[in-house]
Amino acid sequence: MTRLRGLAPGVALGLLLIDLLGMVVLSVLTPSFLSTYNLFVTGRDLSILLLVALAQMIVLSLGQMNLSIGSIGGLVAIIESGLMVRYGVAWSTACSSTGRRSTASC
């Protein structure tokens, strides 16, 4: 346990354990959870989130305290999905109208 605490100290250890428990529960309840395709899609989406988190970490470590990256990304995702679902706009038009170049949702 002390070795595990060295890898993920403090609150991160609890979050890691919750994530692992959730993965075990989902793999037991849904056999297709651990399929190659699902792991690929999950890894691809996670990589984009990690890049945004890394950018936010760099901004915070430089002392700029700009916490708007996540909220702007969420707002753009809501606008894109609203355009596609409510108004029937094609995904290419919805993504180009919000100004996003390459994202997970587009």
DRENBATOR-749058 format. One record per atom (N, C-alpha, C): x negated, y, z; residue in three letters. Coordinates in steps of 0.001 Angstrom, whole numbers, padded with zeros to 6 digits, always signed. Layout:
XYZala
...
This chain:
-000824-001197+000000met
+000000+000000+000000met
-000863+001254+000000met
-002006+001231+000710thr
-002871+002409+000711thr
-003473+002633-000671thr
-003702+001540-001387arg
-004226+001677-002748arg
-003185+002343-003646arg
-001919+001985-003463leu
-000833+002585-004233leu
-000664+004054-003865leu
-000829+004379-002595arg
-000732+005783-002176arg
-001847+006626-002778arg
-003011+006019-003008gly
-004100+006741-003652gly
-003798+007068-005101gly
-003038+006202-005764leu
-002670+006439-007155leu
-001560+007472-007287leu
-000606+007443-006385ala
+000540+008347-006449ala
+000833+008885-005056ala
+000179+009950-004648pro
+000363+010455-003285pro
+001681+011211-003112pro
+002149+011246-001884gly
+003291+012066-001507gly
+004598+011668-002159gly
+005296+012672-002666val
+006609+012487-003272val
+006519+011647-004536val
+005392+011718-005230ala
+005232+010973-006479ala
+005355+009470-006254ala
+004946+008976-005107leu
+005059+007546-004819leu
+006525+007136-004740leu
+007336+007923-004086gly
+008771+007624-004007gly
+009433+007649-005371gly
+009075+008634-006195leu
+009640+008706-007539leu
+009196+007529-008396leu
+007951+007120-008239leu
+007455+005961-008980leu
+008203+004704-008581leu
+008425+004515-007289leu
+009158+003344-006822leu
+010607+003355-007299leu
+011248+004519-007302ile
+012622+004628-007797ile
+012677+004303-009284ile
+011712+004790-010050asp
+011664+004490-011479asp
+011477+003003-011734asp
+010567+002383-010990leu
+010342+000948-011164leu
+011569+000134-010764leu
+012229+000523-009686leu
+013440-000161-009263leu
+014540-000015-010312leu
+014686+001177-010866gly
+015673+001386-011926gly
+015382+000553-013156gly
+014107+000426-013502met
+013739-000387-014649met
+014071-001857-014415met
+013811-002349-013209val
+014122-003743-012883val
+015633-003972-012926val
+016401-003061-012343val
+017862-003206-012332val
+018412-003193-013753val
+017952-002249-014580leu
+018442-002175-015957leu
+018038-003396-016777leu
+016863-003926-016542ser
+016444-005104-017305ser
+017215-006350-016885ser
+017674-006407-015629val
+018480-007541-015188val
+019915-007410-015710val
+020487-006205-015631leu
+021875-005998-016061leu
+022028-006019-017581leu
+021045-005498-018303thr
+021109-005425-019759thr
+019875-006097-020340thr
+020026-007287-020868pro
+018856-008008-021395pro
+018145-007269-022538pro
+018868-006447-023285ser
+018249-005745-024407ser
+017437-004521-023950ser
+017422-004245-022650phe
+016683-003084-022158phe
+015190-003199-022440phe
+014631-004378-022319leu
+013207-004574-022538leu
+012883-004994-023973leu
+013796-004713-024909ser
+013514-005050-026304ser
+012433-004122-026850ser
+011794-004568-027898thr
+010715-003785-028499thr
+011222-002439-029000thr
+012397-002447-029632tyr
+012950-001208-030170tyr
+013265-000209-029059tyr
+013890-000682-027979asn
+014243+000217-026885asn
+012998+000795-026214asn
+011984-000017-026020leu
+010739+000495-025436leu
+010065+001503-026361leu
+010143+001268-027677phe
+009586+002215-028643phe
+010312+003556-028582phe
+011645+003521-028593val
+012425+004764-028556val
+012215+005496-027240val
+012205+004764-026142thr
+011980+005384-024835thr
+010595+006011-024756thr
+009587+005313-025253gly
+008230+005859-025259gly
+008093+007087-026140gly
+008766+007071-027293arg
+008716+008222-028198arg
+009359+009449-027557arg
+010528+009270-026940asp
+011192+010392-026284asp
+010407+010880-025075asp
+009818+009951-024350leu
+009029+010314-023172leu
+007782+011098-023562leu
+007197+010766-024700ser
+005982+011473-025120ser
+006265+012947-025388ser
+007418+013250-025949ile
+007766+014649-026203ile
+007992+015383-024883ile
+008680+014735-023949leu
+008895+015361-022637leu
+007575+015581-021906leu
+006656+014641-022041leu
+005357+014803-021386leu
+004555+015952-021998leu
+004669+016159-023291leu
+003986+017293-023917leu
+004546+018626-023417leu
+005861+018705-023280val
+006470+019928-022747val
+006056+020125-021295val
+006021+019050-020513ala
+005601+019147-019112ala
+004144+019567-019000ala
+003301+019068-019893leu
+001898+019471-019889leu
+001762+020958-020215leu
+002525+021428-021185ala
+002487+022853-021518ala
+002937+023701-020330ala
+003990+023251-019652gln
+004469+023984-018481gln
+003435+023964-017365gln
+002754+022840-017171met
+001735+022740-016133met
+000580+023707-016409met
+000188+023809-017668ile
-000908+024718-018021ile
-000507+026162-017744ile
+000713+026528-018119val
+001183+027896-017879val
+001216+028193-016381val
+001724+027254-015592leu
+001791+027467-014145leu
+000403+027511-013515leu
-000529+026697-014013ser
-001866+026690-013423ser
-002638+027969-013743ser
-002268+028636-014824leu
-002910+029907-015145leu
-002318+031073-014362leu
-001263+030800-013604gly
-000682+031831-012756gly
+000379+032667-013428gly
+000851+032258-014582gln
+001846+033051-015292gln
+003257+032836-014763gln
+003504+031700-014124met
+004790+031382-013484met
+005979+031542-014431met
+005853+031021-015647asn
+006930+031064-016617asn
+007695+029751-016546asn
+008857+029778-015926leu
+009639+028564-015741leu
+010761+028432-016773leu
+010696+029174-017843ser
+011800+029200-018796ser
+011708+028146-019880ser
+010628+027385-019971ile
+010460+026432-021067ile
+011557+025365-021022ile
+011815+024796-019881gly
+012826+023753-019774gly
+014225+024267-020017gly
+014538+025441-019501ser
+015883+025970-019687ser
+016135+026368-021135ser
+015134+026900-021805ile
+015307+027247-023216ile
+015468+025977-024056ile
+014682+024949-023766gly
+014828+023683-024476gly
+016206+023078-024271gly
+016715+023141-023062gly
+018055+022629-022781gly
+019133+023418-023495gly
+018992+024740-023525leu
+019965+025581-024215leu
+019980+025288-025711leu
+018815+025132-026302val
+018739+024826-027731val
+019359+023469-028023val
+019126+022466-027160ala
+019724+021146-027357ala
+021241+021216-027267ala
+021776+022038-026360ile
+023227+022194-026235ile
+023800+022868-027465ile
+023117+023898-027965ile
+023589+024590-029172ile
+023576+023640-030367ile
+022490+022883-030526glu
+022400+021929-031639glu
+023514+020896-031572glu
+023708+020296-030411ser
+024742+019256-030301ser
+026136+019851-030469ser
+026361+021053-029990gly
+027653+021706-030190gly
+027933+021976-031653gly
+026915+022419-032385leu
+027095+022650-033812leu
+027417+021358-034548leu
+026744+020273-034156met
+026950+019003-034861met
+028282+018353-034502met
+028642+018343-033213val
+029837+017616-032775val
+031109+018429-033003val
+031125+019657-032540arg
+032364+020437-032576arg
+032678+020983-033952arg
+031647+021436-034670tyr
+031879+022088-035951tyr
+031502+021220-037148tyr
+030977+020024-036923gly
+030666+019123-038011gly
+029500+019555-038884gly
+028609+020357-038344val
+027456+020823-039098val
+026457+019676-039228val
+025834+019553-040394ala
+024835+018501-040605ala
+023652+018724-039668ala
+022990+017624-039286trp
+021887+017731-038321trp
+020758+018594-038861trp
+020493+018547-040163ser
+019404+019361-040713ser
+019724+020850-040613ser
+020971+021215-040838thr
+021375+022616-040727thr
+021371+023066-039271thr
+021864+022217-038364ala
+021906+022574-036941ala
+020503+022786-036396ala
+019583+021914-036781cys
+018215+022036-036271cys
+017496+023237-036868cys
+017763+023540-038133ser
+017087+024685-038749ser
+017680+026007-038274ser
+018959+026004-037887ser
+019573+027256-037448ser
+019131+027667-036050ser
+018641+026718-035245thr
+018189+027071-033907thr
+016713+027429-033862thr
+016015+027249-034960gly
+014621+027654-035012gly
+013638+026607-034531gly
+014106+025396-034246arg
+013207+024341-033793arg
+012600+023663-035011arg
+011336+023409-034966arg
+010654+022790-036109arg
+010619+021271-036004arg
+010058+020737-034939ser
+009981+019284-034796ser
+010308+018927-033363ser
+011451+018265-033162thr
+011875+017905-031825thr
+012403+016495-031805thr
+012695+016007-030632ala
+013222+014646-030508ala
+014641+014559-031026ala
+015425+015617-030854ser
+016812+015539-031261ser
+017003+015796-032744ser
+016003+016312-033424cys
+016173+016618-034848cys
+015396+015678-035721cys
